[in-house]
């Protein structure tokens, strides 16, 4: 068993490696990492001998710890090492790189890596993202402890378990785990957007590409327009279409309006016809109008549907609709007849028809009307959503109170929309 105890990568980098007779074989230049079960593991050392790199496989080690590293082989058995981009090296590819702390929803920098024995392997169990890691690499960790003690302070250990890390570098995804990805899907989309915005474009794109479709769609709407365009433009068309299709129609229209026209059309061609038509309709409205800020996702039921039938259908359809405040009663031609609040639906008798309980004194806004007019109506009548209805009575969409808040307190992702 070559590995004893635990050690930090900084404690072995540049350390002398001995041959079976105890003579100098070379110094550790780097460590090669491969995917392991359950954690990434060291597969070899890259040692420097007479200013040339050599490959020392893990199985050829006899002892490996912070005090001594010894080999089972002699110098003549060493194989020269040629640097390969496919290899994942601790010093070259992990140390000083940014990585996502999935537990704390933040980007951290890897200052050192903690290794620990597992069976006959050395596995990567944690990264040090604190001051200790920096001082340890400089060789003055103990001095830092002494200084902290003079001020009656302690030098904290800032270790993050590898289980909670999500790589940003494409190469590191080869040794990433599924646990962080599951945790990331539970983060608020705004937090994910903050993570993507705080790293380089390359790292942000790599991180985004590792999100599941639903999480990616939610996070995309929180990003700045230029970042949205960069990510979607560089993405495979099929995957880009899946993400756009998962978004609310109004948010999808915002993203597509920032793409080159040909790219936007290409993505629309890969989206289901009904979804694509909804997005195209929204792209046809001018920004700063009711039609420009509405969403085409709403629940519209016929007047002869009973309360019991509506409640049962609502349980299914509401799962796929982001904001559900009212049920809109429409005829066969999609003309708006009335509105039923969820409160009225819950307290009404099951055998009542929606026509019997709907509110017919409707407050509506025309698609071409100014968005501030819609805001005034929602504010005046304390509405949670406002129907967008044309001069012929057809219901085109709804404006939610969330849309009005975005007007008054615009997020970074809000922009002028152009037609595609």
C-alpha positions as CSV (number, residue, x, y, z in Angstrom):
1,X,0.0,0.0,0.0
2,X,1.9,3.1,-1.2
3,X,-0.3,5.8,0.3
4,X,-0.4,6.4,4.0
5,X,-2.5,9.0,5.8
6,X,-3.5,12.3,4.2
7,X,-1.5,15.0,2.3
8,X,-1.9,18.2,0.4
9,X,-0.7,18.5,-3.2
10,X,1.6,21.4,-2.2
11,X,3.4,19.1,0.3
12,X,4.4,16.7,-2.5
13,X,5.0,19.0,-5.5
14,X,8.8,19.4,-5.9
15,X,9.4,16.7,-3.3
16,X,12.2,14.2,-4.0
17,X,11.3,10.7,-5.1
18,X,13.7,7.9,-4.0
19,X,14.5,4.7,-5.9
20,X,14.6,1.3,-4.1
21,X,18.1,1.9,-2.8
22,X,17.1,5.3,-1.4
23,X,18.9,7.3,-4.1
24,X,17.5,10.4,-5.8
25,X,15.2,9.4,-8.7
26,X,13.8,12.9,-9.4
27,X,11.4,15.6,-8.1
28,X,7.7,15.6,-8.4
29,X,6.6,18.0,-11.0
30,X,2.9,17.2,-11.2
31,X,0.3,14.5,-10.5
32,X,-1.9,12.9,-13.1
33,X,-5.6,12.5,-12.1
34,X,-8.2,10.2,-13.6
35,X,-11.8,9.5,-12.8
36,X,-12.2,7.1,-9.9
37,X,-15.0,5.5,-7.9
38,X,-16.2,7.2,-5.8
39,X,-13.7,10.1,-6.2
40,X,-11.0,11.2,-8.6
41,X,-7.6,9.5,-8.0
42,X,-4.0,9.9,-8.8
43,X,-2.8,7.6,-11.6
44,X,0.8,8.7,-11.9
45,X,3.5,11.2,-10.9
46,X,5.3,13.3,-13.4
47,X,8.8,13.6,-12.1
48,X,11.7,15.8,-13.2
49,X,15.1,14.2,-13.6
50,X,18.0,16.1,-15.1
51,X,15.6,18.8,-16.2
52,X,13.5,16.2,-18.2
53,X,10.0,14.9,-17.3
54,X,9.3,11.2,-16.8
55,X,6.2,9.2,-16.1
56,X,6.0,7.2,-12.9
57,X,2.8,5.1,-12.7
58,X,1.1,4.9,-9.3
59,X,1.5,1.1,-9.2
60,X,5.3,1.6,-9.3
61,X,5.3,3.6,-6.1
62,X,6.3,1.9,-2.8
63,X,5.6,4.7,-0.3
64,X,3.8,8.0,-0.8
65,X,3.2,10.4,2.0
66,X,4.2,13.9,3.1
67,X,7.5,12.6,4.6
68,X,8.8,10.2,2.0
69,X,8.0,9.2,-1.6
70,X,9.8,6.1,-2.9
71,X,9.6,4.0,-6.0
72,X,9.8,0.3,-6.8
73,X,11.7,1.0,-10.0
74,X,15.1,2.5,-10.9
75,X,15.9,5.4,-13.2
76,X,16.6,3.1,-16.2
77,X,13.0,1.9,-16.1
78,X,11.4,5.4,-16.2
79,X,9.5,6.3,-19.3
80,X,9.9,9.9,-20.8
81,X,6.8,12.0,-20.5
82,X,5.5,14.2,-23.3
83,X,2.9,16.7,-22.2
84,X,-0.6,15.8,-23.5
85,X,-3.6,18.1,-23.5
86,X,-5.8,15.0,-22.7
87,X,-4.1,14.4,-19.4
88,X,-5.5,16.1,-16.3
89,X,-2.7,17.4,-14.1
90,X,-3.2,18.8,-10.6
91,X,-0.7,21.7,-10.9
92,X,-1.3,22.6,-14.5
93,X,-5.1,22.1,-14.7
94,X,-6.7,22.3,-11.2
95,X,-4.6,24.5,-8.9
96,X,-5.5,28.2,-9.2
97,X,-8.5,27.4,-11.3
98,X,-12.0,28.6,-10.4
99,X,-14.6,26.0,-9.4
100,X,-18.2,26.2,-8.2
101,X,-19.0,25.4,-4.6
102,X,-22.4,23.9,-5.2
103,X,-23.3,23.9,-1.5
104,X,-22.5,27.6,-1.1
105,X,-23.6,28.7,-4.6
106,X,-20.4,30.6,-5.2
107,X,-17.3,30.5,-7.3
108,X,-14.1,29.7,-5.4
109,X,-10.4,29.4,-6.4
110,X,-8.5,26.2,-5.7
111,X,-5.4,27.1,-3.6
112,X,-4.5,23.5,-2.7
113,X,-5.9,20.0,-2.9
114,X,-6.3,17.5,-0.1
115,X,-5.5,13.8,-0.9
116,X,-6.4,10.8,1.2
117,X,-5.8,7.1,1.0
118,X,-8.7,5.0,-0.2
119,X,-7.9,1.3,-0.7
120,X,-4.6,1.4,-2.5
121,X,-5.3,4.8,-4.2
122,X,-4.8,8.4,-3.4
123,X,-8.1,10.2,-4.0
124,X,-9.0,13.9,-4.2
125,X,-11.3,14.5,-1.2
126,X,-11.3,18.3,-0.9
127,X,-10.0,21.6,-2.1
128,X,-8.6,24.3,0.1
129,X,-10.0,27.7,-0.9
130,X,-8.7,29.7,2.1
131,X,-5.6,31.5,3.3
132,X,-4.1,28.3,4.7
133,X,-3.9,26.9,1.2
134,X,-2.0,29.9,-0.1
135,X,0.4,29.9,2.9
136,X,1.0,26.2,2.7
137,X,2.0,26.5,-1.0
138,X,4.4,29.3,0.1
139,X,5.8,27.1,2.8
140,X,4.8,29.4,5.6
141,X,1.6,27.9,7.0
142,X,3.1,27.4,10.4
143,X,4.3,31.0,10.4
144,X,0.9,32.1,9.5
145,X,-0.5,30.2,12.5
146,X,2.0,31.9,14.8
147,X,1.1,35.4,13.6
148,X,-2.6,34.7,13.9
149,X,-2.0,33.4,17.5
150,X,-0.3,36.7,18.4
151,X,-3.5,38.5,17.6
152,X,-5.5,35.8,19.5
153,X,-7.0,34.6,16.3
154,X,-7.0,31.2,14.6
155,X,-6.2,30.4,11.0
156,X,-9.3,28.7,9.8
157,X,-9.4,25.6,7.6
158,X,-11.5,26.4,4.5
159,X,-11.9,23.1,2.9
160,X,-14.7,22.2,0.5
161,X,-15.5,18.5,-0.1
162,X,-15.0,17.4,-3.7
163,X,-18.6,16.1,-3.4
164,X,-19.8,19.7,-3.5
165,X,-17.7,21.0,-6.4
166,X,-18.9,21.6,-10.0
167,X,-16.0,22.1,-12.4
168,X,-15.9,25.1,-14.7
169,X,-13.1,23.9,-16.9
170,X,-14.2,21.5,-19.7
171,X,-11.4,19.1,-18.8
172,X,-12.5,18.8,-15.2
173,X,-16.0,17.7,-16.2
174,X,-14.4,14.3,-16.9
175,X,-13.9,13.7,-13.1
176,X,-17.0,15.6,-11.9
177,X,-19.8,14.0,-9.9
178,X,-23.6,13.9,-10.4
179,X,-24.2,15.2,-6.9
180,X,-23.2,18.8,-7.6
181,X,-25.4,18.9,-10.7
182,X,-28.4,17.7,-8.7
183,X,-27.6,20.4,-6.1
184,X,-27.3,23.1,-8.8
185,X,-30.7,22.3,-10.1
186,X,-32.1,23.3,-6.7
187,X,-30.4,26.7,-6.7
188,X,-32.4,29.8,-7.6
189,X,-31.9,30.7,-11.3
190,X,-30.6,34.1,-10.2
191,X,-27.8,32.5,-8.2
192,X,-26.8,30.3,-11.1
193,X,-26.8,33.4,-13.3
194,X,-24.5,35.1,-10.8
195,X,-22.1,32.2,-10.9
196,X,-22.0,32.2,-14.7
197,X,-21.5,36.0,-14.8
198,X,-18.6,35.9,-12.3
199,X,-16.3,33.7,-14.4
200,X,-14.8,33.9,-17.9
201,X,-17.0,33.4,-21.0
202,X,-15.4,30.0,-21.6
203,X,-15.9,28.8,-18.1
204,X,-19.5,30.2,-18.0
205,X,-20.4,28.4,-21.2
206,X,-18.9,25.1,-19.9
207,X,-20.8,25.4,-16.7
208,X,-24.0,26.2,-18.5
209,X,-23.7,23.3,-20.8
210,X,-23.5,20.9,-17.8
211,X,-26.9,22.1,-16.5
212,X,-30.0,20.0,-17.2
213,X,-32.4,21.5,-19.8
214,X,-35.0,22.8,-17.3
215,X,-32.4,24.4,-15.0
216,X,-30.6,25.9,-18.0
217,X,-33.8,27.5,-19.3
218,X,-34.5,29.1,-16.0
219,X,-31.0,30.4,-15.6
220,X,-30.8,31.7,-19.1
221,X,-33.6,34.2,-18.6
222,X,-31.6,35.7,-15.7
223,X,-28.5,36.4,-17.7
224,X,-27.5,39.6,-19.5
225,X,-28.6,39.8,-23.1
226,X,-25.1,39.6,-24.6
227,X,-24.3,36.6,-22.5
228,X,-27.5,34.9,-23.5
229,X,-26.7,35.4,-27.1
230,X,-23.1,34.2,-26.8
231,X,-24.2,31.0,-25.0
232,X,-27.0,30.1,-27.4
233,X,-25.1,31.1,-30.5
234,X,-22.3,28.7,-29.7
235,X,-24.5,25.8,-28.6
236,X,-25.7,22.8,-30.7
237,X,-28.9,23.8,-32.4
238,X,-30.9,20.8,-31.0
239,X,-29.9,21.6,-27.5
240,X,-30.5,25.3,-27.9
241,X,-34.0,24.6,-29.3
242,X,-34.7,22.3,-26.3
243,X,-33.7,25.1,-23.9
244,X,-35.6,27.8,-25.7
245,X,-38.7,25.6,-25.9
246,X,-38.5,25.1,-22.1
247,X,-38.6,28.8,-21.4
248,X,-41.7,31.0,-21.1
249,X,-42.7,32.2,-24.6
250,X,-42.1,35.9,-23.7
251,X,-38.6,35.1,-22.3
252,X,-37.8,32.9,-25.3
253,X,-38.8,35.7,-27.6
254,X,-36.4,38.1,-25.7
255,X,-33.5,35.7,-26.2
256,X,-34.1,35.0,-29.9
257,X,-34.5,38.7,-30.7
258,X,-30.9,39.2,-29.7
259,X,-29.6,36.5,-32.0
260,X,-28.6,36.9,-35.6
261,X,-31.8,36.5,-37.7
262,X,-30.6,33.3,-39.5
263,X,-29.6,31.7,-36.2
264,X,-32.9,32.6,-34.6
265,X,-34.9,31.1,-37.5
266,X,-32.7,28.0,-37.4
267,X,-33.6,27.4,-33.7
268,X,-37.3,28.2,-34.3
269,X,-37.4,25.5,-37.0
270,X,-36.3,22.9,-34.4
271,X,-39.0,23.9,-31.9
272,X,-42.5,22.3,-31.9
273,X,-44.9,24.2,-34.2
274,X,-47.3,25.4,-31.6
275,X,-44.5,26.7,-29.3
276,X,-42.7,28.4,-32.3
277,X,-45.9,30.1,-33.4
278,X,-46.4,31.6,-29.9
279,X,-42.8,32.9,-29.9
280,X,-43.2,34.3,-33.4
281,X,-46.4,36.1,-32.4
282,X,-44.6,37.8,-29.5
283,X,-41.7,38.8,-31.7
284,X,-44.2,40.6,-33.9
285,X,-45.2,43.0,-31.2
286,X,-43.3,46.2,-30.5
287,X,-41.3,46.5,-27.3
288,X,-42.9,48.8,-24.7
289,X,-46.4,47.7,-25.7
290,X,-48.8,45.3,-23.9
291,X,-48.2,42.7,-26.6
292,X,-44.5,43.1,-26.2
293,X,-44.5,42.2,-22.5
294,X,-47.4,39.6,-22.4
295,X,-47.0,35.9,-22.2
296,X,-49.1,33.5,-24.3
297,X,-49.2,30.9,-21.5
298,X,-52.5,31.0,-19.7
299,X,-55.4,28.6,-18.9
300,X,-58.5,29.1,-21.1
301,X,-61.5,26.9,-20.5
302,X,-65.0,26.8,-22.1
303,X,-68.0,28.3,-20.3
304,X,-69.9,25.0,-20.2
305,X,-67.2,23.2,-18.2
306,X,-68.1,22.4,-14.6
307,X,-66.1,23.5,-11.6
308,X,-65.2,19.9,-10.9
309,X,-64.0,19.4,-14.4
310,X,-62.0,22.6,-14.4
311,X,-60.4,21.8,-11.0
312,X,-59.3,18.4,-12.3
313,X,-57.9,19.8,-15.5
314,X,-56.2,22.6,-13.6
315,X,-54.2,20.1,-11.5
316,X,-52.6,18.8,-14.7
317,X,-52.2,22.0,-16.8
318,X,-51.0,24.3,-14.0
319,X,-47.8,22.1,-13.6
320,X,-46.7,23.4,-17.0
321,X,-47.7,27.0,-16.6
322,X,-45.4,29.4,-14.7
323,X,-47.9,32.0,-13.4
324,X,-51.5,30.8,-12.8
325,X,-53.7,33.4,-11.1
326,X,-56.9,33.2,-13.0
327,X,-58.8,30.8,-15.3
328,X,-59.9,32.6,-18.5
329,X,-63.3,31.6,-19.9
330,X,-63.2,31.6,-23.7
331,X,-65.5,30.5,-26.5
332,X,-64.6,28.2,-29.4
333,X,-63.0,31.0,-31.3
334,X,-60.8,32.0,-28.3
335,X,-62.8,35.1,-27.6
336,X,-62.6,36.2,-24.0
337,X,-66.0,35.8,-22.2
338,X,-65.0,36.1,-18.5
339,X,-62.5,35.4,-15.8
340,X,-62.7,33.0,-12.8
341,X,-60.3,33.6,-9.9
342,X,-58.8,30.5,-8.1
343,X,-60.7,31.6,-5.0
344,X,-64.0,31.5,-6.8
345,X,-63.1,28.1,-8.3
346,X,-62.3,26.6,-4.8
347,X,-65.4,27.8,-3.0
348,X,-67.9,27.1,-5.8
349,X,-70.1,24.0,-6.0
350,X,-68.7,21.2,-8.1
351,X,-71.7,21.0,-10.4
352,X,-71.6,24.7,-11.2
353,X,-70.6,25.9,-14.7
354,X,-67.8,28.3,-15.2
355,X,-70.3,30.6,-17.0
356,X,-72.2,30.8,-13.7
357,X,-69.3,32.0,-11.6
358,X,-67.1,34.0,-14.0
359,X,-66.6,37.7,-13.7
360,X,-67.8,39.5,-16.9
361,X,-66.9,43.1,-15.9
362,X,-63.5,42.7,-17.4
363,X,-60.5,44.9,-17.3
364,X,-58.4,44.3,-20.5
365,X,-55.7,46.0,-22.6
366,X,-55.1,46.1,-26.3
367,X,-51.9,44.5,-27.7
368,X,-50.7,47.8,-29.1
369,X,-51.3,49.8,-26.0
370,X,-48.4,51.3,-24.1
371,X,-47.0,49.0,-21.3
372,X,-47.4,51.7,-18.7
373,X,-51.2,51.8,-19.4
374,X,-51.2,48.1,-18.5
375,X,-49.2,48.8,-15.4
376,X,-51.7,51.5,-14.3
377,X,-54.7,49.1,-14.8
378,X,-53.1,46.4,-12.8
379,X,-52.2,48.8,-10.0
380,X,-55.6,50.6,-9.9
381,X,-57.6,47.4,-9.7
382,X,-55.1,45.3,-7.7
383,X,-54.9,42.6,-10.4
384,X,-52.5,39.7,-10.5
385,X,-52.8,39.4,-14.3
386,X,-54.4,41.4,-17.1
387,X,-55.8,39.9,-20.3
388,X,-54.5,41.3,-23.6
389,X,-57.5,41.4,-26.0
390,X,-57.8,42.8,-29.5
391,X,-60.6,44.9,-30.9
392,X,-62.5,41.7,-31.9
393,X,-62.4,40.3,-28.4
394,X,-59.7,37.6,-29.1
395,X,-57.5,36.8,-26.1
396,X,-53.8,37.0,-27.2
397,X,-52.1,36.6,-23.9
398,X,-51.8,38.0,-20.4
399,X,-49.6,40.4,-18.5
400,X,-48.7,39.3,-15.0
401,X,-47.8,41.4,-12.1
402,X,-44.3,40.0,-12.4
403,X,-44.1,41.6,-15.9
404,X,-45.1,45.0,-14.4
405,X,-42.4,44.7,-11.7
406,X,-39.9,44.1,-14.5
407,X,-41.0,47.4,-16.1
408,X,-40.7,49.4,-12.9
409,X,-37.5,47.6,-11.7
410,X,-36.0,46.2,-14.8
411,X,-33.6,43.2,-14.4
412,X,-30.3,43.1,-16.3
413,X,-31.8,40.7,-18.8
414,X,-34.4,43.1,-20.0
415,X,-33.7,44.6,-23.3
416,X,-35.3,46.1,-26.4
417,X,-36.6,43.3,-28.6
418,X,-36.3,43.3,-32.3
419,X,-38.4,41.3,-34.8
420,X,-37.0,38.0,-36.3
